Amino acid sequence: MRRFALAVLLVVSSVALAACSQSVASRIDERTFRIEGPEIPGGSNVPNQRTAARMCPRGYRVLDESQHRGEFQTGFATVWTIRCL
């Protein structure tokens, strides 16, 4: 019983942590999206690249990129504006 509870706890915690490291995209117009990345120490933009590749499978171009400190001062959050090719 304890092993099962531990396994469930591990699965739930890994899913919760994975959700914190994903970026969010919003549509501006037909081919333009705004992608807001999570707070990552060092300001990595890998979550933005994954989301952009998912939104634009044929390719994309970054129109605007900005970084700012997050609410909790744990890292930098990146914001991209992209256009699909």
C-alpha positions as MATLAB code, in Angstrom:
seq = 'MRRFALAVLLVVSSVALAACSQSVASRIDERTFRIEGPEIPGGSNVPNQRTAARMCPRGYRVLDESQHRGEFQTGFATVWTIRCL';
ca = [
       0.000    0.000    0.000;
       2.821    2.413    0.846;
       4.623    1.670   -2.411;
       1.492    2.413   -4.395;
       0.975    5.704   -2.560;
       4.613    6.656   -3.174;
       4.297    5.819   -6.869;
       1.149    7.931   -7.180;
       2.845   10.813   -5.366;
       5.827   10.666   -7.721;
       3.628   10.682  -10.820;
       1.491   13.580   -9.581;
       4.505   15.668   -8.571;
       6.276   15.100  -11.898;
       3.176   16.152  -13.840;
       2.820   19.275  -11.688;
       6.467   20.236  -12.193;
       6.270   19.641  -15.947;
       3.305   21.995  -16.197;
       5.354   24.780  -14.588;
       8.030   24.609  -17.265;
       5.828   25.075  -20.321;
       5.151   28.270  -22.196;
       1.740   29.669  -23.098;
       0.788   30.891  -26.578;
      -1.961   33.312  -27.548;
      -3.106   34.141  -31.065;
      -2.714   37.730  -32.277;
      -3.932   37.199  -35.837;
      -4.075   34.398  -38.389;
      -0.334   33.608  -38.455;
       1.029   35.630  -35.518;
       1.341   34.345  -31.962;
       2.601   35.710  -28.647;
       4.461   33.132  -26.564;
       5.096   33.736  -22.859;
       7.765   31.476  -21.404;
       8.044   30.336  -17.795;
      10.489   31.827  -15.296;
      13.792   30.045  -15.802;
      17.111   30.918  -14.133;
      19.410   32.230  -16.844;
      16.523   33.100  -19.166;
      16.531   30.045  -21.420;
      14.127   30.180  -24.361;
      13.898   26.432  -25.055;
      10.227   26.208  -23.886;
       9.413   29.019  -26.337;
      11.146   27.137  -29.170;
       9.122   23.989  -28.447;
       5.838   25.889  -28.362;
       6.719   27.793  -31.549;
       7.549   24.540  -33.362;
       4.212   23.087  -32.224;
       2.248   26.178  -33.334;
       4.086   26.540  -36.676;
       5.160   23.112  -37.987;
       6.458   24.575  -41.290;
       8.687   27.095  -39.513;
       8.488   30.453  -37.812;
      10.255   33.790  -37.550;
      10.740   35.681  -34.276;
       9.424   39.225  -34.722;
      10.070   40.462  -31.187;
      11.792   39.044  -28.112;
      11.902   40.485  -24.618;
      13.060   39.242  -21.227;
      11.944   40.436  -17.836;
      12.269   39.401  -14.230;
       9.420   37.252  -13.041;
       7.140   37.895  -10.090;
       9.091   35.724   -7.688;
      12.567   36.889   -8.830;
      13.597   33.284   -9.484;
      14.624   33.842  -13.076;
      13.868   35.563  -16.330;
      10.681   35.092  -18.322;
      10.923   35.439  -22.102;
       8.152   36.751  -24.335;
       8.235   36.110  -28.085;
       6.087   37.391  -30.894;
       6.366   34.972  -33.834;
       4.920   34.704  -37.325;
       4.411   31.350  -39.047;
       6.001   30.903  -42.460;
];
